[in-house]
Amino acid sequence: MRHDNGGDLLVAVLRELGVDTVFGIVSVHNLPLVEAVDRELRFVPVRHEASAVNAADAYGRARGSIGCALTSTGTGAGNAAGSLIESLSAGSSVLHVTGQVESAFLGSGRGFIHETKDQLGMLTAVSAYAASVPDAEQAGRILREAARAALAAPGGPASVEWPIDLQYAPQVDAPAELPVRVPPAPTAGELAAAGALLASARRPLIWAGGGAAGAGDELASLLEATGAGLLTSNSGRGTVPEDHEQVIGNFATAPAVRALLADADVLVTVGTHFRSNETADYTIGLPTAHIQIDVDAAALGRVYPVAHPLHGEATTTLAGLAASARPSEDGWRERVTSVRTEVREALHTSIGPQAAICDAIRAALPREAVVARDVTIASSSWGNRLLEMYGTRDNVFPRGGGIGQGLGMGIGAALARPDAPTVVMAGDGGLAVHLGELLTLAQERPRLTLVVFNDGGYGVLRNMQDRYGERRSGVDLVTPDFELLARACGLPYLRIAAEEHADPVIRQAVASDGPTLVEVDLAALGPMKNPFTPPVRIPGQ
């Protein structure tokens, strides 16, 4: 098949992938791509290339598929690098298409406008796949290879640089049969050995990470058959709905859960990489009788010793273990549910007046709705734990821990699922990183409630300095008048300054058909009972 230019080819590939919305910034070095997408699909002109990738990332997460971002050459591609690192860390599926200078000048070092040294090398460093389009006959193949790489486990972004002369050229597209990917699977002997250990379990626990997404039914069946408790990483939240009585959730560092782990005799972990912030810098002890399932062979035994490493996909491997499941000893299921209640009640109490906001958000949202969370005290303390998630696609947050990505992610998720409201939790410091995306929010007008927790700076680091140091450095910031800012952007504004404001304000915002900025005035609301500090160690402390 022939296409008039690269933009028409890109649209054809995106339609094959089921993508109807693309995020980016227009440039002289991607103009044919942007024009075709804007004409045939929906092009969202974000205000920064990093936000384009964040939005595409969350679009894919919220749909359980892939998102697409368009950026420009050189500085534009470089601006996207931080968000590509987030996608790489999360294993999320992003097709990142960026421009390049004309083929005749590529690599010449002449200083052609927007040119940079070894752009492909930069993209390779921050992507799971990176390639350059060499001619108009191979662009279609490369785009499809890139998308396939992004969608394959363990996932990550795929970047394609496309010289501008080749974007304008007529394209010859001959879709080729790509080799069938055979997913990894443990041997029958490996499954049998792991199954024998599982069958012996009297006090079993399961720990699910992001790699367990899609295996919710298998995990729920295993919980029912064994009476095990389910711990999760932040990425694994919602794999089994968090109102299930055996789902303890993302509370592994809580004292009661540490004690439960100490008493467990078998642990099955599924698709979790035991990140430092979720294991108290790897100080949590795990049972030696450890069955680890992961599609990434390098993850097996990388952090904690494993008795039975099973290299395979979560769904099929868990199904293979199901016949070995046996009921736990009397009282274990009851202890699991008791610990679940204990850790939630303790956190609900410790966050003080912010508990009213947590309760209000959950009450106002339908069961299936995205909550996108930037890195801020509210997210790190209770948004990532106490605010219940009922599906993996609703659980959107920067897994790599980079601040300032929440609003871009929220915009992408909201446009991916326009029939449901989306809530974004952000701090004033993180929002300031990409404050320009308020204009994208005002222009596109998705059903998005932006809840800004305003404490006048970087509260997480401020609490660390107050706890471990003698002075504050770089954490107290000038904060805008958010009411005036919202008015300037044409956004409705609401304010929470007391616990009793939370429920009516959140309900009003979520019920809106468009965006609303809700400021939480933390000085007026009052402090948490226990100031939050992140679960990281300070050397020498």
Secondary structure as UniProt FT lines:
FT   STRAND          2..3
FT   HELIX           6..17
FT   STRAND          21..24
FT   TURN            28..30
FT   HELIX           31..40
FT   STRAND          42..45
FT   HELIX           49..63
FT   STRAND          67..71
FT   HELIX           75..79
FT   HELIX           81..90
FT   STRAND          94..100
FT   HELIX           103..105
FT   TURN            106..107
FT   TURN            113..114
FT   TURN            117..118
FT   HELIX           119..125
FT   STRAND          129..132
FT   TURN            136..138
FT   HELIX           139..151
FT   TURN            153..154
FT   STRAND          157..163
FT   HELIX           164..168
FT   STRAND          171..172
FT   HELIX           188..199
FT   STRAND          204..208
FT   HELIX           210..212
FT   TURN            213..214
FT   HELIX           216..226
FT   STRAND          229..232
FT   TURN            235..238
FT   TURN            242..243
FT   TURN            245..246
FT   STRAND          247..249
FT   TURN            252..253
FT   HELIX           255..263
FT   STRAND          266..270
FT   HELIX           276..278
FT   TURN            279..283
FT   STRAND          290..294
FT   HELIX           297..299
FT   TURN            300..301
FT   STRAND          308..311
FT   HELIX           314..321
FT   HELIX           322..324
FT   TURN            330..331
FT   HELIX           332..350
FT   TURN            351..353
FT   HELIX           354..364
FT   STRAND          371..373
FT   HELIX           377..378
FT   HELIX           379..383
FT   TURN            384..386
FT   HELIX           392..394
FT   STRAND          395..396
FT   TURN            399..400
FT   TURN            403..404
FT   HELIX           406..416
FT   TURN            418..419
FT   STRAND          422..427
FT   HELIX           428..433
FT   TURN            434..436
FT   HELIX           437..444
FT   STRAND          448..454
FT   HELIX           459..468
FT   HELIX           482..489
FT   STRAND          493..496
FT   HELIX           499..511
FT   STRAND          516..521
FT   HELIX           522..525
FT   TURN            539..540
//
